[in-house]
């Protein structure tokens, strides 16, 4: 029989632990008290791509609870700290999703990279799309904290993308479970663009992911940043040149110095972005809408994605 690894030693993204420490500081609890017994320093949680062991994350939560306060309320306060930029390319994909429904489909991917313990389940009825959780792996004193944190995080993210600010998702908790429902008329809405600062952070996270495929510098990198703001409706050469305070001829010349044309650069960025989106489990049709291109020309025989990335792979979430 294979030996199962100690779950306390499994590495998890540090972002959730950082949010818990921030909740503690808001309650007047020093970071050192939250991190007591973990061997972690606050700076350890700030490193890009930082990870912690599962046992360290749970120890921080127990320290937080031990200093007073209702576990569920502390968990909810921590869940409200979750934001789109905290999940790299997944947060960017949610921000640029063509509809609220498409954004909700990405919640499992978001949770996978933010150390969420209670993965969501989805049920669609005439009342809308209901997101519930309650079958997590953790028991004992931290369960109430984690359930409240994870569902509040999901509700916070979806609420941020709903265009109609008067729509209330109604997060509710029952014995050991909880959930919220997105009204059916909201599901087809375009996802609401975030504020400029959040949008810029999401684009930055996307750039970091795309840099693993090809790192652009100089004018090409500047053009990519502009294109990634609204990938489904990519701006024209004239619009990009205006954004960069250049003439069209000047932008042409600078890109030519890097041995690439504007149209060639647009196509490259679309294919690289598509490869990342496929790895989130999105369908070819959805990815095509998100990158603003017909599926066949971009994802036809000449398409090259990361090895193992298959167009059309999907999560098991209601259509």
Secondary structure by P-SEA (a helix, b strand, c coil): cccccccccccccaaaaaaaaaaaaaaccccccccccccccccccccccccccaaaaaaaaaaaaaacccaaaaaaaaaaaccccccaaaaaaaaacccaaaaaaaaaaaaaaacccbbbbbbbccccbbbbbccccccccaaaaaaaaaaaaaaaaaaaaccccccccccccccccccccccccccccccccccaaaaaaaaaaaaaaaccccccccaaaaaaaaaaccccccccaaaaaaaacccaaaaaaaaaaacccaaaaaaaaaaaaaaaaaaacccaaaaaaaacccccccccccccccccccccccccccc
